[in-house]
């Protein structure tokens, strides 16, 4: 039934963690879900702005849809280029992941999960960090719900949709 059975899921906060937790529940298997925060500075600013979320929630749905398409176009311009702003990882989550990996053994298999790939920069950054922490023999793959662009910096091993924007319940514009 499965072509890959991970020992653990690594959920990229926020959306990927929701998806990883749902995948773990749906699998019926007992496997840990390890959160990993990797964010652009602009995402942190957007999250801290309660006024931003309040404003977006009051806008008509067609306008929110257009804003999301515009935001996507701005984010994905030159999507194959290196990220221009630094990505931030939560040091406590990295430490917890490192501890878990040190107990997991050499042949561990991991599935890094996110909700969507726009440019692919976040997933690329996370995969690099996980590869550095994991044993050399680890089997590390990735899964997302949707890939929104034709040529992101990294392609996931598994995806449900291709070139499709999705509105998730945890999105700012939901």
Secondary structure, DSSP 8 states (H G I E B T S, - for coil): --S---SEEEEETTHHHHHHHHHHHHH-S--EEEEE-EEEHHHHHHHH-HHHHHHHHHS-HHHHHHHHHHHHHHHHTTTTS--SS-EEE-HHHHHHHHHHHHHH-TT-EEEEEEEEESSSHHHHHHHHHHHHHS-TT-EEEEEEEEE-SSS-SS--SEEEEES-----TTSTT-
